[in-house]
Amino acid sequence: MSGPLKQQVVVENIAGAGGTIGSARVASAPPDGHMLLLIHVSQATNPFLYPNLKYDVMKDFEPVGLVAELPSVFVARKQLAPQSFAEFIAHVKQNPEKTTYAHAGVGSASHLCGLLFADAAGVKLTQVAYRGSGPAMNDLIGGQVDFICDQIVNVVPNVEAGTIKAYAVTGKEPAKALPKLPTADKAGLPGFDLSIWYGLFAPKGTPRPVVDKLVATLDAALKDKSVRDSFGKLGAEAVSAERATPDALRRHLQAELDKWGPVIKKAGVTGQ
């Protein structure tokens, strides 16, 4: 986006509390378009994981547009016995206390996938929480935990290297980065669909002309071949122009709130 804006865009990674620290910072920033929030599906799950949030995800931000989507992948330690996703589901159901599920912390994409899997498969997972995807993946490769369901960008290198075993992707269609893998929906969990989406937000009250300029800039960036190629190498896909808009992001966020609220409440988990 730096090119169309004719000024440098600085990316500042603000870690902590499932993205709520960074979100709160943007929610309270001056509404002049100079500080934006790029966040994934946790924008829709944090209200249920952190009941004392200092901001309202629907009221305290101006949506700019969706940016990209990518599936997650069910992967396991190389030595785990099941060879197919259906066999894997049966194994987890038969050994719920002995099978360990790793995730990158409460509210992470891997944690959310685990919650959705447990709900869909009707099992209670034995979870092992880590401080980030890196440590979780290291222990999976080392055989200390049994499986994880994480964003495709975090698993492709290790799947291709053969250090972990891959079972299925969570999207509606096979992933271009791992084309031989079936979808979870077709391989054993009918109706299972998890897409990790990323959206761009500005503080509430950002003037409409500023938002319009940001929308046009986002559109230009997502049409750039180098951007799309970079996304593709990671297993992600830039959204269509129709979805990179404020209205589309607003509708999508509300739908995701409706989807994740019951799942998180049923699981009884919180980030505090």
ABEGO torsion letter per residue (X at the ends): XAAAAGBBBBBBBBBEGGGAAAAAAAAABBBAGABBBBBBAAAAAAAAABAABABBAAAABBBAEBABBBBBBBBBBAABABABAAAAAAAAAABAAABBBBBAEBGBAAAAAAAAAAAAAGBBBBBBBBBEAAAAAAAAAAGABABBBBBAAAAAAAAAAGABBBABBABABBBAABAABBBAAAAGBBGBBBBBBBBBBBBBGBBAAAAAAAAAAAAAAAABAAAAAAAAAAGBBBBBAAABBAAAAAAAAAAAAAAAAAAAAAAGBBAX
